Amino acid sequence: MGYPHSTPGCNEIVIIRELVHRPETAPLGDPPGAVGYETARLATVPAPRQNASRGRCGAIVLAAGGGSRFLGSHHKLLQPLAGRAVVRWALEAVAGAGLSPIVVVTGAADLTNVLAESLPNDPEVVEVHNPHWRTGMASSLQAALVVARTRDMEAVVVGLGDQPGIPASAWRKVADTQAPLAVATYAGVRRNPVRIHAELWSQLPHDGDEGARSLIRERPELVTEVACEGNADDIDTVDDVARWQANLAGQRQPEHAEQRKDT
């Protein structure tokens, strides 16, 4: 997969509109050029000059799901929350941690306008559209790893686009660890984000609705917990948004909801 040359003095937002279909003979994690891959169509949008990645550790924000439990007028990632779309809270936290590139996997919702807005530290943003988002989280993670392999990243830090209470400090602390697998904890509970070294990417699932969680479960000896501040509750319903709105207005984080979701 080639990337167009950027404008001098600018970085680029790279948009991979079609990651293409894959037959069973070509796992989605295989690099472009493998059996079953067609040439992806790329487009670039000029953006401010990027900063270097933190030790070749990029970020992945999974934002492809349909949000079927959310019955609002917008997709949940585009729902306004204290003046910003829900997904912007996650993107700004990742950018504030100094991570670049930020690979955003999209699917059900069109995030083009949100991704075109500038971010702190001017990171490079790579949008990967996953046409197989209905098959679950694993296909989205594998789609992002195509870019990670192309960029020769040493590790990725993975989180979700619907967890607005995870601050930049959590992304930064997890990214700065040297463990093969590092997972953020909040009050002792394991949540996102998760740092995964490149040597482990081949062990991640290709199908289903688990990402790093299955690897953490199967390889506990590799896991390092990283205590973080923040709130990793995700937004699934309109009531979740109302709870966040009320508590943000009061300058405090919402009480932890029962529903939990991890990569």
Secondary structure as the mmCIF struct_conf table of DSSP 4:
data_model
#
loop_
_struct_conf.conf_type_id
_struct_conf.id
_struct_conf.beg_label_comp_id
_struct_conf.beg_label_asym_id
_struct_conf.beg_label_seq_id
_struct_conf.end_label_comp_id
_struct_conf.end_label_asym_id
_struct_conf.end_label_seq_id
HELX_LH_PP_P HELX_LH_PP_P1 PRO A 4 THR A 7
TURN_TY1_P TURN_TY1_P1 PRO A 8 GLY A 9
STRN STRN1 ASN A 11 ILE A 16
TURN_TY1_P TURN_TY1_P2 GLU A 24 THR A 25
BEND BEND1 ALA A 26 ALA A 26
TURN_TY1_P TURN_TY1_P3 LEU A 28 GLY A 29
BEND BEND2 ASP A 30 ASP A 30
HELX_LH_PP_P HELX_LH_PP_P2 PRO A 31 PRO A 31
TURN_TY1_P TURN_TY1_P4 PRO A 32 GLY A 33
BEND BEND3 ALA A 34 ALA A 34
TURN_TY1_P TURN_TY1_P5 VAL A 35 GLY A 36
HELX_LH_PP_P HELX_LH_PP_P3 THR A 39 ARG A 41
STRN STRN2 LEU A 42 ALA A 47
HELX_LH_PP_P HELX_LH_PP_P4 PRO A 48 SER A 53
STRN STRN3 ARG A 54 ARG A 54
TURN_TY1_P TURN_TY1_P6 GLY A 55 ARG A 56
STRN STRN4 CYS A 57 ALA A 63
TURN_TY1_P TURN_TY1_P7 SER A 68 ARG A 69
BEND BEND4 GLY A 72 HIS A 74
HELX_RH_3T_P HELX_RH_3T_P1 LYS A 76 LEU A 78
BEND BEND5 GLN A 79 GLN A 79
STRN STRN5 PRO A 80 LEU A 81
TURN_TY1_P TURN_TY1_P8 ALA A 82 GLY A 83
STRN STRN6 ARG A 84 ALA A 85
HELX_RH_AL_P HELX_RH_AL_P1 VAL A 86 GLY A 96
TURN_TY1_P TURN_TY1_P9 ALA A 97 GLY A 98
STRN STRN7 ILE A 102 THR A 106
BEND BEND6 GLY A 107 ALA A 109
HELX_RH_AL_P HELX_RH_AL_P2 THR A 112 ALA A 116
BEND BEND7 GLU A 117 GLU A 117
TURN_TY1_P TURN_TY1_P10 PRO A 120 ASN A 121
STRN STRN8 VAL A 125 HIS A 129
TURN_TY1_P TURN_TY1_P11 PRO A 131 HIS A 132
HELX_RH_3T_P HELX_RH_3T_P2 TRP A 133 THR A 135
HELX_RH_AL_P HELX_RH_AL_P3 MET A 137 THR A 150
TURN_TY1_P TURN_TY1_P12 ARG A 151 ASP A 152
BEND BEND8 GLU A 154 GLU A 154
STRN STRN9 ALA A 155 LEU A 160
TURN_TY1_P TURN_TY1_P13 GLY A 161 ASP A 162
TURN_TY1_P TURN_TY1_P14 PRO A 164 GLY A 165
HELX_RH_AL_P HELX_RH_AL_P4 ALA A 168 ALA A 175
TURN_TY1_P TURN_TY1_P15 ASP A 176 ASP A 176
BEND BEND9 ALA A 179 PRO A 180
STRN STRN10 LEU A 181 TYR A 186
TURN_TY1_P TURN_TY1_P16 ALA A 187 GLY A 188
STRN STRN11 VAL A 189 HIS A 197
HELX_RH_3T_P HELX_RH_3T_P3 ALA A 198 GLN A 203
BEND BEND10 LEU A 204 LEU A 204
BEND BEND11 HIS A 206 ASP A 209
BEND BEND12 GLY A 211 GLY A 211
HELX_RH_AL_P HELX_RH_AL_P5 ALA A 212 GLU A 218
HELX_RH_3T_P HELX_RH_3T_P4 PRO A 220 LEU A 222
STRN STRN12 VAL A 223 ALA A 227
BEND BEND13 GLY A 230 GLY A 230
BEND BEND14 THR A 237 THR A 237
HELX_RH_AL_P HELX_RH_AL_P6 VAL A 238 ALA A 249
TURN_TY1_P TURN_TY1_P17 GLY A 250 GLN A 251
BEND BEND15 ARG A 252 ARG A 252
HELX_LH_PP_P HELX_LH_PP_P5 GLN A 253 ALA A 257
BEND BEND16 GLU A 258 GLU A 258
#
